[in-house]
Amino acid sequence: MAKKVRVRFAPSPTGGLHLGGVRTVLYNYLFARQQGGDFVLRIEDTDQSRFVPGAEEYIINCLTWCGLKPDEGPHVGGEYGPYRQSERKSIYRQYAEHLVQTGHAYYAFDRPEELESMRERFKTPENPSPQYDHKVRLEMRNSCSLTFEETETLLEDGVPHVIRIRMPENETVSFTDMIRGEVSFHTGLVDDKVLLKADGMPTYHLAVVVDDYLMKITHAFRGEEWLPSAPVHVLLWKYLGWESDMPQWAHLPLILKPDGNGKLSKRDGDRLGFPVFAMNWKDPKTNDLTTGFRELGFLPEAFVNLLAMLGWNDGTAQELFTLEELVEKFSIDRVHKGGAKFDYEKAKWFNHEWIKKLPVAHYRDQVKTILESKGIVITDEAFLDKALHMVKDRCTLLTDFYEQSKFLFETPQQLDLEAVKPKWNADKKAFFEAAASAMMASADWKGADQEAAFKALATEKNIKPGELMMPLRIMLVGGKFGPGVFDIAELIGKEETVKRIHAALQQL
Ligand code: GLU
């Protein structure tokens, strides 16, 4: 019987969640859902020096916002917990010791100054920072260079030590990556990575292998930056006797700067003026706030859609996909090998399309919050829906709803009368006075009827209707933008329309 598909997202809680991280979650999620498998969230917090309070909760909130909920994780539990590596500390040592006993790892007692002096002694112009590997191993203070008795004494005396993997000097390690195909590494180039630290905490390399094994992970999607670590992991799976259970790996292509020149970083976003994190992130140490896609006015549907397309397509020209469609159509075969350039204009295009595509009710509450934060008082929900519906095609970001719709809620304070004045004259003034009176006298209030009456009156007064539309728009909206001017009039109502015309006439 085929094993149940189990995938994991394994972030370290060190700060804001980069869009590349969310794409990793997404591909994990799509694959798990498609295969009827489980999606696990595991918090990789063994590096206490990089731990940032609040980061785990933030990651979970980001996943919730994107609609990518894990089936198991620290916040929901599950059969394979605990899901925080710091809470699994006692599990790892036995595996590290086992590797020592079988000769694949060793105790290393080197103090920081000894490591420093090694780097000094062995550095050459070609190799300015030599690594701890087979070339220097026997020069260092470890259980390979010391006698058995010496090692035992040091251990009994409680001398601080780490456990390092003994990387073979001259082997080729290969595996088949789901995206890249056959990948090979020469072990002589890889250092003897620390597996267990002096404080008893595992490093990422040991913890990731042990936990992927114990949590029965079948497929591991992670960023391409982890590819150089893969030979260490492949060897650990082998040395621990678990080779046949090793997950299939997919190293996802990097998300690149817009010019394609290197990995997209938070700093690039700051420099070029676009978000890189999923949601607002406030660094608890510096209190620096980095704005996220959510707060800038992106819809989760658009965010997920644009991330899916950064490195994948379904082979057709289709670009808009719901999450359900992505689950159905996603295939690893179609994930690109090369990096994907991030294009913020394209990202906004996705959001614009999703704002148009989704019913207003879907994002009403968010927009309401945005409008209220700008001081707009909303009392009538039905009115709000009509207003949002009227302007949605003009909004790229949810935050655009403010500029695009505020005149529907409030009388505009600033009118762009400079646009009207050059062609303004007494006839037009008389026309608008008459038009306002006619409006006031009309029994019912429909935009289409008002438009017909307005145009008829213009013809009667011998003025081209085209010359009156722009002034009317400025009177109602304040500027030369917005939806159909009689649609606006219908929505804001008779009294308000007439009031705005009179107010403008006073100023003209
Ligand atoms: N903790 C690693 C990270 O933060 C996970 C890498 C992996 O998925 O194996 O990216």
Boltz pocket constraint, residues with backbone or C-beta under 6 A from the ligand:
constraints:
  - pocket:
      binder: B
      contacts: [[A, 8], [A, 9], [A, 10], [A, 11], [A, 12], [A, 44], [A, 204], [A, 208], [A, 221], [A, 222], [A, 223], [A, 226]]
      max_distance: 6.0
